[in-house]
Amino acid sequence: MMLTRMLRTVLVGVVMLSLSCAASAPPPQPTPNEPSRPAESAEAQAIYAYLAYREYLQQHKTDEAAQAMERAIALAPTPELYLELGNLYWRASRFSDALVVLKQGLDKYPESRLLLSTLAKTYAAQGRFDDAVLTLDDYRKAHPDEIDLVHETAIYRMEQRQFGDAVDRLAAIPKDKATTTTTFLMGKAFFGLGLTDKAIISFQQVVAAEPEYFDAWVELGLTYEAQKNYIDAERIFAQLVDSGVESQQIIFRLVDLNLKLNNPDKALSHLLEYQEDEALTLEAANLFLTQGFYDHAAQLLDPLAQENPVPLNALYYLAILEYEGRNEPDKALNYLGSIPAGHPHHERSLVFRIHLLYQGGQKDEAKQLCLSATTMFPRQPEFRIVLAEIYEREGNHQASLDLLLKANAEWPQNMTILYRLGLLYDRMKDQDQAMVIMEKVIAQNPEHAEALNYLGYTLAELGRDLERAEILVKNALKTKPDNGYFIDSLAWVYLKQGRTRLAWQEIKQAVNFVDNDPIIWEHYGDIARALGFNGEAHKGYTKALELQGENAEAVKIKINKLGFRR
């Protein structure tokens, strides 16, 4: 195209000079003895318009740039100019304008793949995935060999979580036309369907055929991780690092996987070369803190604590380290108090401060801070929840109930509020209403493990619908298989069903996970006694008494019935 070629010549500089001078001087007029200048051609005017467009872009004047480009298109249209204007609107999030321009371009240049793909992308950006797919499908009717279009439509279907349709589209590609991208996308679709074994086979095929296919290696590692095959997942990401492929994502995954494999030293070693990367250091430190590896977290955080000033993003994690890892609540409070308003950690730092103050005996100060926070952040439900908890601890159940009911009316989709409301009803001895609330939680979130466990355990306690109680608790355990309280609930369900041997197996696991709960140890005693294991029963009851639970008197009676002297 002549316009494109001309823009690559020295004329660009000449025209720009002309544009800069035009604002300060009138155009030259012909003299009586000089013939008149011919009118500029449409192409020349288009060049001027395009250059004006570029100048406006540099000045971040989107509207003016768009107007200039529209003039250029009107004078000398090309597919590239339509695409440029469409992308301009796209970047400005003016998707409706982008759609108009791109459709106009396609009407004029129906064979333009770039216009087609950008139009589909624009539909997708608006969430109009069906329109994106239909646009590409219509084009492909006339171009059946365009395999890339199948890939694009499969991606859009996966964005809609229509993984089955994506698989069908990809499977329809003839084998002689399929590429490694086809196989890679098939793996992604299989993963979306939960067919992780098939996903692994697909990704393995991709990396075998194309060892440099980075995304396939990453997806292979993530799929192993989804299967809880942490050993193979760690191996894949370690191979990537060994081959010289490094990124924050890979290093972070290696840290997380090694922590899951209980290899904190190895996890830490992966971070040594990245100590200057503050964001990665803090993300990794948070993983160590969450899993209780405080000494390792300290090796990452203590150097940041020595900086002057201490990085703002490190303050919250340093507070966790001081409180949970070193039992230094005052130091934790100092760090939390240094987090300024407006910082991303400010709101949760306030929640943390409230808890620390309350636990430290500064209950009035904690309450006042919480009340202030509810005023400062009226749209943040967390502070309502914390304030309700304070009221409950004070024994003011009615104030807590009123607050949670109001919060639930304001945030009906907030499961934390609804769940806390159910617990409060339970503590107020209104078990029926508590169960109604927990049913609502499960109806909105069938995977809410705590609500599932509550309902299952309560049904077992009541001796009602024990089959459903078992299903509920087992569903809770699917989400959190190592939760000792949930395991205890399952043991209790089995005991109520008369499946005492199964109950014994589960309760022994429960006390391995939670050894400081008097109720669980009492259950241990009850199940052992039901089996005639009086020595184990005595052990369970004695542990329950040592932990000074609310049911101490009943436990004493149980010990006496065993015939053991205390």
Contacts in CASP RR format, 6 or more apart in sequence:
PFRMAT RR
TARGET T0000
AUTHOR 0000-0000-0000
METHOD contacts of the structure
MODEL  1
MMLTRMLRTVLVGVVMLSLSCAASAPPPQPTPNEPSRPAESAEAQAIYAY
LAYREYLQQHKTDEAAQAMERAIALAPTPELYLELGNLYWRASRFSDALV
VLKQGLDKYPESRLLLSTLAKTYAAQGRFDDAVLTLDDYRKAHPDEIDLV
HETAIYRMEQRQFGDAVDRLAAIPKDKATTTTTFLMGKAFFGLGLTDKAI
ISFQQVVAAEPEYFDAWVELGLTYEAQKNYIDAERIFAQLVDSGVESQQI
IFRLVDLNLKLNNPDKALSHLLEYQEDEALTLEAANLFLTQGFYDHAAQL
LDPLAQENPVPLNALYYLAILEYEGRNEPDKALNYLGSIPAGHPHHERSL
VFRIHLLYQGGQKDEAKQLCLSATTMFPRQPEFRIVLAEIYEREGNHQAS
LDLLLKANAEWPQNMTILYRLGLLYDRMKDQDQAMVIMEKVIAQNPEHAE
ALNYLGYTLAELGRDLERAEILVKNALKTKPDNGYFIDSLAWVYLKQGRT
RLAWQEIKQAVNFVDNDPIIWEHYGDIARALGFNGEAHKGYTKALELQGE
NAEAVKIKINKLGFRR
1 78 0 8 1.000
1 80 0 8 1.000
2 43 0 8 1.000
3 43 0 8 1.000
3 46 0 8 1.000
3 47 0 8 1.000
3 50 0 8 1.000
3 76 0 8 1.000
3 78 0 8 1.000
4 78 0 8 1.000
4 80 0 8 1.000
6 12 0 8 1.000
6 43 0 8 1.000
6 47 0 8 1.000
7 47 0 8 1.000
7 50 0 8 1.000
7 51 0 8 1.000
11 47 0 8 1.000
12 51 0 8 1.000
15 47 0 8 1.000
15 48 0 8 1.000
15 51 0 8 1.000
16 51 0 8 1.000
16 55 0 8 1.000
19 48 0 8 1.000
19 51 0 8 1.000
19 52 0 8 1.000
19 55 0 8 1.000
30 36 0 8 1.000
30 37 0 8 1.000
40 48 0 8 1.000
42 75 0 8 1.000
42 76 0 8 1.000
43 75 0 8 1.000
43 76 0 8 1.000
45 71 0 8 1.000
45 75 0 8 1.000
46 71 0 8 1.000
46 72 0 8 1.000
46 75 0 8 1.000
46 76 0 8 1.000
49 68 0 8 1.000
49 69 0 8 1.000
49 71 0 8 1.000
49 72 0 8 1.000
49 75 0 8 1.000
50 68 0 8 1.000
50 69 0 8 1.000
50 72 0 8 1.000
50 81 0 8 1.000
52 68 0 8 1.000
53 65 0 8 1.000
53 68 0 8 1.000
53 69 0 8 1.000
53 72 0 8 1.000
56 62 0 8 1.000
56 64 0 8 1.000
56 65 0 8 1.000
56 68 0 8 1.000
57 65 0 8 1.000
57 88 0 8 1.000
62 88 0 8 1.000
62 92 0 8 1.000
65 88 0 8 1.000
66 85 0 8 1.000
66 88 0 8 1.000
66 89 0 8 1.000
66 97 0 8 1.000
69 81 0 8 1.000
69 84 0 8 1.000
69 85 0 8 1.000
69 88 0 8 1.000
70 85 0 8 1.000
72 81 0 8 1.000
73 81 0 8 1.000
73 82 0 8 1.000
73 85 0 8 1.000
77 105 0 8 1.000
77 108 0 8 1.000
79 105 0 8 1.000
79 108 0 8 1.000
79 109 0 8 1.000
79 112 0 8 1.000
79 114 0 8 1.000
79 115 0 8 1.000
82 101 0 8 1.000
82 102 0 8 1.000
82 104 0 8 1.000
82 105 0 8 1.000
82 108 0 8 1.000
82 109 0 8 1.000
82 112 0 8 1.000
82 115 0 8 1.000
83 102 0 8 1.000
83 112 0 8 1.000
83 114 0 8 1.000
83 115 0 8 1.000
83 118 0 8 1.000
85 101 0 8 1.000
86 97 0 8 1.000
86 98 0 8 1.000
86 101 0 8 1.000
86 102 0 8 1.000
86 118 0 8 1.000
86 122 0 8 1.000
87 98 0 8 1.000
87 118 0 8 1.000
89 95 0 8 1.000
89 97 0 8 1.000
89 98 0 8 1.000
89 101 0 8 1.000
90 98 0 8 1.000
90 118 0 8 1.000
90 121 0 8 1.000
90 122 0 8 1.000
90 125 0 8 1.000
95 122 0 8 1.000
95 125 0 8 1.000
95 126 0 8 1.000
98 118 0 8 1.000
98 122 0 8 1.000
99 119 0 8 1.000
99 122 0 8 1.000
99 123 0 8 1.000
102 115 0 8 1.000
102 118 0 8 1.000
102 119 0 8 1.000
102 122 0 8 1.000
103 119 0 8 1.000
105 112 0 8 1.000
105 115 0 8 1.000
106 112 0 8 1.000
106 115 0 8 1.000
106 116 0 8 1.000
106 119 0 8 1.000
109 115 0 8 1.000
113 146 0 8 1.000
116 135 0 8 1.000
116 136 0 8 1.000
116 139 0 8 1.000
117 136 0 8 1.000
117 152 0 8 1.000
119 135 0 8 1.000
120 132 0 8 1.000
120 133 0 8 1.000
120 135 0 8 1.000
120 136 0 8 1.000
120 152 0 8 1.000
120 156 0 8 1.000
121 132 0 8 1.000
123 129 0 8 1.000
123 131 0 8 1.000
123 132 0 8 1.000
123 135 0 8 1.000
124 132 0 8 1.000
124 156 0 8 1.000
124 159 0 8 1.000
129 156 0 8 1.000
129 157 0 8 1.000
129 159 0 8 1.000
129 160 0 8 1.000
132 153 0 8 1.000
132 156 0 8 1.000
133 153 0 8 1.000
133 156 0 8 1.000
133 157 0 8 1.000
136 149 0 8 1.000
136 152 0 8 1.000
136 153 0 8 1.000
136 156 0 8 1.000
137 153 0 8 1.000
139 146 0 8 1.000
139 149 0 8 1.000
140 146 0 8 1.000
140 149 0 8 1.000
140 150 0 8 1.000
143 149 0 8 1.000
145 177 0 8 1.000
147 173 0 8 1.000
147 177 0 8 1.000
147 178 0 8 1.000
147 179 0 8 1.000
147 182 0 8 1.000
150 169 0 8 1.000
150 170 0 8 1.000
150 172 0 8 1.000
150 173 0 8 1.000
150 182 0 8 1.000
151 170 0 8 1.000
151 181 0 8 1.000
151 182 0 8 1.000
151 185 0 8 1.000
153 169 0 8 1.000
154 166 0 8 1.000
154 169 0 8 1.000
154 170 0 8 1.000
154 185 0 8 1.000
154 189 0 8 1.000
155 166 0 8 1.000
155 185 0 8 1.000
157 163 0 8 1.000
157 164 0 8 1.000
157 165 0 8 1.000
157 166 0 8 1.000
157 169 0 8 1.000
158 166 0 8 1.000
158 185 0 8 1.000
158 188 0 8 1.000
158 189 0 8 1.000
158 192 0 8 1.000
161 192 0 8 1.000
163 189 0 8 1.000
163 190 0 8 1.000
163 192 0 8 1.000
163 193 0 8 1.000
164 189 0 8 1.000
164 193 0 8 1.000
166 185 0 8 1.000
166 188 0 8 1.000
166 189 0 8 1.000
167 186 0 8 1.000
167 189 0 8 1.000
167 190 0 8 1.000
167 193 0 8 1.000
170 182 0 8 1.000
170 185 0 8 1.000
170 186 0 8 1.000
170 189 0 8 1.000
171 186 0 8 1.000
173 182 0 8 1.000
180 206 0 8 1.000
180 209 0 8 1.000
180 210 0 8 1.000
180 213 0 8 1.000
180 216 0 8 1.000
183 202 0 8 1.000
183 205 0 8 1.000
183 206 0 8 1.000
183 209 0 8 1.000
184 202 0 8 1.000
184 203 0 8 1.000
184 206 0 8 1.000
184 213 0 8 1.000
184 215 0 8 1.000
184 216 0 8 1.000
184 219 0 8 1.000
186 202 0 8 1.000
187 198 0 8 1.000
187 199 0 8 1.000
187 202 0 8 1.000
187 203 0 8 1.000
187 219 0 8 1.000
188 199 0 8 1.000
188 219 0 8 1.000
190 196 0 8 1.000
190 198 0 8 1.000
190 199 0 8 1.000
190 202 0 8 1.000
191 199 0 8 1.000
191 219 0 8 1.000
191 223 0 8 1.000
191 226 0 8 1.000
192 199 0 8 1.000
196 223 0 8 1.000
196 226 0 8 1.000
196 227 0 8 1.000
199 219 0 8 1.000
199 223 0 8 1.000
200 220 0 8 1.000
200 223 0 8 1.000
200 224 0 8 1.000
203 216 0 8 1.000
203 217 0 8 1.000
203 219 0 8 1.000
203 220 0 8 1.000
203 223 0 8 1.000
204 220 0 8 1.000
206 213 0 8 1.000
206 216 0 8 1.000
207 213 0 8 1.000
207 216 0 8 1.000
207 217 0 8 1.000
207 220 0 8 1.000
210 216 0 8 1.000
214 240 0 8 1.000
214 245 0 8 1.000
217 236 0 8 1.000
217 239 0 8 1.000
217 240 0 8 1.000
217 245 0 8 1.000
218 240 0 8 1.000
218 249 0 8 1.000
218 250 0 8 1.000
220 236 0 8 1.000
221 232 0 8 1.000
221 233 0 8 1.000
221 236 0 8 1.000
221 237 0 8 1.000
221 253 0 8 1.000
222 233 0 8 1.000
222 253 0 8 1.000
224 230 0 8 1.000
224 232 0 8 1.000
224 233 0 8 1.000
224 236 0 8 1.000
225 233 0 8 1.000
225 253 0 8 1.000
225 257 0 8 1.000
230 257 0 8 1.000
230 260 0 8 1.000
230 261 0 8 1.000
231 261 0 8 1.000
233 253 0 8 1.000
233 257 0 8 1.000
234 254 0 8 1.000
234 257 0 8 1.000
234 258 0 8 1.000
234 261 0 8 1.000
237 250 0 8 1.000
237 253 0 8 1.000
237 254 0 8 1.000
237 257 0 8 1.000
238 254 0 8 1.000
240 246 0 8 1.000
240 250 0 8 1.000
241 250 0 8 1.000
241 251 0 8 1.000
241 254 0 8 1.000
241 270 0 8 1.000
248 274 0 8 1.000
248 277 0 8 1.000
248 279 0 8 1.000
248 280 0 8 1.000
251 270 0 8 1.000
251 271 0 8 1.000
251 274 0 8 1.000
251 280 0 8 1.000
251 284 0 8 1.000
252 280 0 8 1.000
252 283 0 8 1.000
252 284 0 8 1.000
254 267 0 8 1.000
254 270 0 8 1.000
255 267 0 8 1.000
255 268 0 8 1.000
255 270 0 8 1.000
255 271 0 8 1.000
255 284 0 8 1.000
255 287 0 8 1.000
256 267 0 8 1.000
256 287 0 8 1.000
258 264 0 8 1.000
258 266 0 8 1.000
258 267 0 8 1.000
258 270 0 8 1.000
259 267 0 8 1.000
259 287 0 8 1.000
259 288 0 8 1.000
259 291 0 8 1.000
259 293 0 8 1.000
264 288 0 8 1.000
264 293 0 8 1.000
264 296 0 8 1.000
265 296 0 8 1.000
267 284 0 8 1.000
267 287 0 8 1.000
267 288 0 8 1.000
267 296 0 8 1.000
268 288 0 8 1.000
268 296 0 8 1.000
268 299 0 8 1.000
268 300 0 8 1.000
271 280 0 8 1.000
271 281 0 8 1.000
271 284 0 8 1.000
271 300 0 8 1.000
274 280 0 8 1.000
274 281 0 8 1.000
275 281 0 8 1.000
275 300 0 8 1.000
275 303 0 8 1.000
278 304 0 8 1.000
278 311 0 8 1.000
278 313 0 8 1.000
278 314 0 8 1.000
279 313 0 8 1.000
281 300 0 8 1.000
281 304 0 8 1.000
282 300 0 8 1.000
282 313 0 8 1.000
282 314 0 8 1.000
282 317 0 8 1.000
284 300 0 8 1.000
285 297 0 8 1.000
285 300 0 8 1.000
285 301 0 8 1.000
285 317 0 8 1.000
285 321 0 8 1.000
286 317 0 8 1.000
288 294 0 8 1.000
288 296 0 8 1.000
288 297 0 8 1.000
288 300 0 8 1.000
289 297 0 8 1.000
289 317 0 8 1.000
289 320 0 8 1.000
289 321 0 8 1.000
289 324 0 8 1.000
292 324 0 8 1.000
292 325 0 8 1.000
294 321 0 8 1.000
294 324 0 8 1.000
294 325 0 8 1.000
294 326 0 8 1.000
297 317 0 8 1.000
297 321 0 8 1.000
298 321 0 8 1.000
301 314 0 8 1.000
301 317 0 8 1.000
301 318 0 8 1.000
301 321 0 8 1.000
304 310 0 8 1.000
304 311 0 8 1.000
304 314 0 8 1.000
304 318 0 8 1.000
305 314 0 8 1.000
305 318 0 8 1.000
310 318 0 8 1.000
310 335 0 8 1.000
310 338 0 8 1.000
312 339 0 8 1.000
312 340 0 8 1.000
312 343 0 8 1.000
312 345 0 8 1.000
313 345 0 8 1.000
315 335 0 8 1.000
315 336 0 8 1.000
315 338 0 8 1.000
315 339 0 8 1.000
315 345 0 8 1.000
315 349 0 8 1.000
316 335 0 8 1.000
316 336 0 8 1.000
316 339 0 8 1.000
316 345 0 8 1.000
316 348 0 8 1.000
316 349 0 8 1.000
316 352 0 8 1.000
318 335 0 8 1.000
319 331 0 8 1.000
319 332 0 8 1.000
319 333 0 8 1.000
319 335 0 8 1.000
319 336 0 8 1.000
319 349 0 8 1.000
319 352 0 8 1.000
320 332 0 8 1.000
320 352 0 8 1.000
322 328 0 8 1.000
322 329 0 8 1.000
322 331 0 8 1.000
322 332 0 8 1.000
322 335 0 8 1.000
323 329 0 8 1.000
323 331 0 8 1.000
323 332 0 8 1.000
323 356 0 8 1.000
329 356 0 8 1.000
329 359 0 8 1.000
329 360 0 8 1.000
332 352 0 8 1.000
332 356 0 8 1.000
333 353 0 8 1.000
333 356 0 8 1.000
333 357 0 8 1.000
336 349 0 8 1.000
336 350 0 8 1.000
336 352 0 8 1.000
336 353 0 8 1.000
336 356 0 8 1.000
337 349 0 8 1.000
337 353 0 8 1.000
339 345 0 8 1.000
339 346 0 8 1.000
339 349 0 8 1.000
340 346 0 8 1.000
343 349 0 8 1.000
347 373 0 8 1.000
347 377 0 8 1.000
347 380 0 8 1.000
347 382 0 8 1.000
348 382 0 8 1.000
350 369 0 8 1.000
350 373 0 8 1.000
350 383 0 8 1.000
351 373 0 8 1.000
351 382 0 8 1.000
351 383 0 8 1.000
351 386 0 8 1.000
353 366 0 8 1.000
353 369 0 8 1.000
354 366 0 8 1.000
354 369 0 8 1.000
354 370 0 8 1.000
354 373 0 8 1.000
354 386 0 8 1.000
354 390 0 8 1.000
355 366 0 8 1.000
355 386 0 8 1.000
357 363 0 8 1.000
357 365 0 8 1.000
357 366 0 8 1.000
357 369 0 8 1.000
358 366 0 8 1.000
358 367 0 8 1.000
358 390 0 8 1.000
358 393 0 8 1.000
363 390 0 8 1.000
363 394 0 8 1.000
366 390 0 8 1.000
367 387 0 8 1.000
367 390 0 8 1.000
370 383 0 8 1.000
370 386 0 8 1.000
370 387 0 8 1.000
370 390 0 8 1.000
371 387 0 8 1.000
373 380 0 8 1.000
373 383 0 8 1.000
374 383 0 8 1.000
374 384 0 8 1.000
374 387 0 8 1.000
377 383 0 8 1.000
381 407 0 8 1.000
381 410 0 8 1.000
381 411 0 8 1.000
381 414 0 8 1.000
381 416 0 8 1.000
381 417 0 8 1.000
384 403 0 8 1.000
384 404 0 8 1.000
384 406 0 8 1.000
384 407 0 8 1.000
384 417 0 8 1.000
385 404 0 8 1.000
385 407 0 8 1.000
385 416 0 8 1.000
385 417 0 8 1.000
385 420 0 8 1.000
387 403 0 8 1.000
388 400 0 8 1.000
388 403 0 8 1.000
388 404 0 8 1.000
388 407 0 8 1.000
388 420 0 8 1.000
388 424 0 8 1.000
389 400 0 8 1.000
389 420 0 8 1.000
391 397 0 8 1.000
391 399 0 8 1.000
391 400 0 8 1.000
391 403 0 8 1.000
392 400 0 8 1.000
392 424 0 8 1.000
392 427 0 8 1.000
397 424 0 8 1.000
397 427 0 8 1.000
397 428 0 8 1.000
400 424 0 8 1.000
401 421 0 8 1.000
401 424 0 8 1.000
401 425 0 8 1.000
401 428 0 8 1.000
404 417 0 8 1.000
404 420 0 8 1.000
404 421 0 8 1.000
404 424 0 8 1.000
405 421 0 8 1.000
407 414 0 8 1.000
407 417 0 8 1.000
408 414 0 8 1.000
408 417 0 8 1.000
408 418 0 8 1.000
408 421 0 8 1.000
411 417 0 8 1.000
413 444 0 8 1.000
415 441 0 8 1.000
415 444 0 8 1.000
415 445 0 8 1.000
415 448 0 8 1.000
418 437 0 8 1.000
418 440 0 8 1.000
418 441 0 8 1.000
418 444 0 8 1.000
419 437 0 8 1.000
419 438 0 8 1.000
419 441 0 8 1.000
419 448 0 8 1.000
419 450 0 8 1.000
419 451 0 8 1.000
421 437 0 8 1.000
422 433 0 8 1.000
422 434 0 8 1.000
422 437 0 8 1.000
422 438 0 8 1.000
422 441 0 8 1.000
423 434 0 8 1.000
423 454 0 8 1.000
425 431 0 8 1.000
425 433 0 8 1.000
425 434 0 8 1.000
425 437 0 8 1.000
426 434 0 8 1.000
426 454 0 8 1.000
426 458 0 8 1.000
431 458 0 8 1.000
434 454 0 8 1.000
434 458 0 8 1.000
435 455 0 8 1.000
435 458 0 8 1.000
438 451 0 8 1.000
438 454 0 8 1.000
438 455 0 8 1.000
438 458 0 8 1.000
439 455 0 8 1.000
441 448 0 8 1.000
441 451 0 8 1.000
442 448 0 8 1.000
442 451 0 8 1.000
442 452 0 8 1.000
442 455 0 8 1.000
445 451 0 8 1.000
446 475 0 8 1.000
447 475 0 8 1.000
447 479 0 8 1.000
449 475 0 8 1.000
449 476 0 8 1.000
449 477 0 8 1.000
449 479 0 8 1.000
449 480 0 8 1.000
449 483 0 8 1.000
449 486 0 8 1.000
450 476 0 8 1.000
452 472 0 8 1.000
452 473 0 8 1.000
452 475 0 8 1.000
452 476 0 8 1.000
452 479 0 8 1.000
453 472 0 8 1.000
453 473 0 8 1.000
453 476 0 8 1.000
453 483 0 8 1.000
453 485 0 8 1.000
453 486 0 8 1.000
453 489 0 8 1.000
455 469 0 8 1.000
455 472 0 8 1.000
456 468 0 8 1.000
456 469 0 8 1.000
456 470 0 8 1.000
456 472 0 8 1.000
456 473 0 8 1.000
456 476 0 8 1.000
456 489 0 8 1.000
456 493 0 8 1.000
457 469 0 8 1.000
457 473 0 8 1.000
457 489 0 8 1.000
457 492 0 8 1.000
457 493 0 8 1.000
459 465 0 8 1.000
459 466 0 8 1.000
459 468 0 8 1.000
459 469 0 8 1.000
459 472 0 8 1.000
460 466 0 8 1.000
460 469 0 8 1.000
460 473 0 8 1.000
460 489 0 8 1.000
460 492 0 8 1.000
460 493 0 8 1.000
460 496 0 8 1.000
461 492 0 8 1.000
463 469 0 8 1.000
463 496 0 8 1.000
466 493 0 8 1.000
466 496 0 8 1.000
466 497 0 8 1.000
469 493 0 8 1.000
469 496 0 8 1.000
470 490 0 8 1.000
470 493 0 8 1.000
470 494 0 8 1.000
470 497 0 8 1.000
473 486 0 8 1.000
473 489 0 8 1.000
473 490 0 8 1.000
473 493 0 8 1.000
474 490 0 8 1.000
476 483 0 8 1.000
476 486 0 8 1.000
476 489 0 8 1.000
477 483 0 8 1.000
477 486 0 8 1.000
477 487 0 8 1.000
477 490 0 8 1.000
480 486 0 8 1.000
482 513 0 8 1.000
483 513 0 8 1.000
484 509 0 8 1.000
484 510 0 8 1.000
484 513 0 8 1.000
484 514 0 8 1.000
484 520 0 8 1.000
485 510 0 8 1.000
485 514 0 8 1.000
485 517 0 8 1.000
485 520 0 8 1.000
487 506 0 8 1.000
487 507 0 8 1.000
487 509 0 8 1.000
487 510 0 8 1.000
487 513 0 8 1.000
488 506 0 8 1.000
488 507 0 8 1.000
488 510 0 8 1.000
488 514 0 8 1.000
488 517 0 8 1.000
488 519 0 8 1.000
488 520 0 8 1.000
488 523 0 8 1.000
490 506 0 8 1.000
491 502 0 8 1.000
491 503 0 8 1.000
491 504 0 8 1.000
491 505 0 8 1.000
491 506 0 8 1.000
491 507 0 8 1.000
491 510 0 8 1.000
491 523 0 8 1.000
491 527 0 8 1.000
492 503 0 8 1.000
492 523 0 8 1.000
494 500 0 8 1.000
494 502 0 8 1.000
494 503 0 8 1.000
494 506 0 8 1.000
495 503 0 8 1.000
495 523 0 8 1.000
495 526 0 8 1.000
495 527 0 8 1.000
495 530 0 8 1.000
500 527 0 8 1.000
500 530 0 8 1.000
500 531 0 8 1.000
501 531 0 8 1.000
503 527 0 8 1.000
503 530 0 8 1.000
504 527 0 8 1.000
504 528 0 8 1.000
504 531 0 8 1.000
504 533 0 8 1.000
507 520 0 8 1.000
507 523 0 8 1.000
507 524 0 8 1.000
507 527 0 8 1.000
508 524 0 8 1.000
510 520 0 8 1.000
510 523 0 8 1.000
510 524 0 8 1.000
511 520 0 8 1.000
511 521 0 8 1.000
511 524 0 8 1.000
514 520 0 8 1.000
515 543 0 8 1.000
516 547 0 8 1.000
517 547 0 8 1.000
518 543 0 8 1.000
518 544 0 8 1.000
518 545 0 8 1.000
518 547 0 8 1.000
518 548 0 8 1.000
518 549 0 8 1.000
518 550 0 8 1.000
518 551 0 8 1.000
518 552 0 8 1.000
518 555 0 8 1.000
519 544 0 8 1.000
519 549 0 8 1.000
519 551 0 8 1.000
521 540 0 8 1.000
521 541 0 8 1.000
521 543 0 8 1.000
521 544 0 8 1.000
521 547 0 8 1.000
522 540 0 8 1.000
522 541 0 8 1.000
522 544 0 8 1.000
522 551 0 8 1.000
522 555 0 8 1.000
522 558 0 8 1.000
524 536 0 8 1.000
524 537 0 8 1.000
524 539 0 8 1.000
524 540 0 8 1.000
524 543 0 8 1.000
525 536 0 8 1.000
525 537 0 8 1.000
525 538 0 8 1.000
525 539 0 8 1.000
525 540 0 8 1.000
525 541 0 8 1.000
525 544 0 8 1.000
525 558 0 8 1.000
526 537 0 8 1.000
526 558 0 8 1.000
528 534 0 8 1.000
528 535 0 8 1.000
528 536 0 8 1.000
528 537 0 8 1.000
528 539 0 8 1.000
528 540 0 8 1.000
529 537 0 8 1.000
529 558 0 8 1.000
529 562 0 8 1.000
534 562 0 8 1.000
534 564 0 8 1.000
535 562 0 8 1.000
537 558 0 8 1.000
537 562 0 8 1.000
538 559 0 8 1.000
538 562 0 8 1.000
538 564 0 8 1.000
541 555 0 8 1.000
541 558 0 8 1.000
541 559 0 8 1.000
541 562 0 8 1.000
542 559 0 8 1.000
544 551 0 8 1.000
544 552 0 8 1.000
544 555 0 8 1.000
545 552 0 8 1.000
545 555 0 8 1.000
545 556 0 8 1.000
545 559 0 8 1.000
556 566 0 8 1.000
559 566 0 8 1.000
560 566 0 8 1.000
END
